[in-house]
Amino acid sequence: MAGQNEQANPVQNNQNNPQNPQIQIKITDDVLKGNYANFLQVMHTPEEFVLDFMNVFPPNGIATSRVIISPAHMKRIVAALDDNMKRYEATHGAVKAAAEPTHKNGFEA
């Protein structure tokens, strides 16, 4: 389905448009392998959102990644996640939401 691919990768679609040249993204092997997260904490200020991805196995856990983004980018990310979840469920069936955690979480420096 060409239409879905065009929406899924707007950077690739700009490669033949001289007004919007393709951006070449480099990724290190360490970033490429990714980090597992089974818990997310979201905080915000008027200027930014802070997303702390964690791997929690009670009674312990570790923050695996922190992403700090602007509110405008957060809105685009939420829309992209919503779109991708709808496409995923259309292909694989409905996903049941996980239960809320029953334990309290806090940070230790």
C-alpha positions in Angstrom: 0.0 0.0 0.0 1.8 3.0 -1.2 -0.4 5.5 0.6 0.5 4.1 4.0 4.2 4.1 3.3 4.1 7.7 2.1 2.5 8.8 5.4 4.7 6.5 7.5 8.0 7.9 6.3 7.8 11.6 5.2 11.6 12.1 5.2 11.9 9.4 2.5 9.2 11.0 0.4 11.1 14.3 0.2 14.2 12.8 -1.4 13.1 13.9 -5.0 12.0 17.3 -3.9 14.8 19.9 -4.0 12.9 22.2 -1.6 12.8 19.5 1.0 16.0 17.5 0.8 16.3 14.1 2.4 17.9 14.2 5.9 20.5 11.4 6.5 20.2 10.1 10.0 23.1 8.4 11.6 22.6 5.9 14.5 25.2 4.3 16.7 25.1 0.6 17.4 24.3 1.3 21.0 21.3 3.3 20.1 20.2 0.9 17.4 19.9 -2.0 19.9 17.3 0.0 21.8 16.3 -0.2 25.5 13.5 -2.2 27.0 10.9 -0.3 29.0 7.8 -1.6 30.8 7.0 1.6 32.6 6.8 5.3 31.6 6.7 8.4 33.8 5.6 11.6 32.1 6.3 15.1 33.7 5.9 18.5 32.1 6.6 22.2 32.6 5.1 25.0 30.4 8.2 24.6 28.1 8.8 20.9 27.8 7.7 17.3 28.4 10.0 14.8 30.1 9.5 11.1 29.4 11.3 8.7 31.6 11.3 5.1 30.3 12.0 2.5 32.9 12.5 -1.2 33.3 10.7 -2.1 36.5 10.7 -5.4 38.3 9.5 -4.8 41.8 10.9 -4.1 44.2 13.6 -2.5 41.9 13.7 -0.6 38.7 16.1 1.4 36.5 15.5 4.3 34.2 16.7 3.2 30.8 16.1 6.4 28.9 15.0 10.1 29.4 13.5 12.0 26.4 12.9 15.7 26.7 10.7 17.3 24.1 8.7 20.4 23.3 4.9 20.5 23.8 4.4 20.8 20.0 6.5 17.7 19.3 4.7 15.9 22.1 1.4 16.6 20.3 2.8 15.2 17.1 4.2 12.1 18.8 0.8 11.4 20.5 -0.9 11.7 17.1 1.6 9.4 15.5 1.3 6.8 18.3 -2.5 6.9 18.0 -2.3 6.4 14.2 0.1 3.5 14.5 -1.9 1.8 17.2 -5.0 2.0 15.0 -3.1 0.5 12.1 -1.6 -2.2 14.4 -5.0 -3.2 15.7 -6.5 -3.2 12.2 -3.9 -5.9 11.3 -3.4 -7.8 14.6 -6.6 -7.2 16.5 -7.5 -5.1 19.6 -4.9 -4.6 22.3 -6.1 -4.9 25.8 -4.7 -2.0 28.0 -2.5 -3.1 30.9 -3.7 -2.6 34.4 -2.5 0.4 36.4 0.6 -0.4 38.6 -0.2 -1.0 42.2 3.2 0.0 43.5 4.6 3.5 44.1 7.6 4.6 42.1 10.3 7.1 43.0 13.8 8.1 41.9 17.0 7.5 43.6 20.1 9.4 42.6 
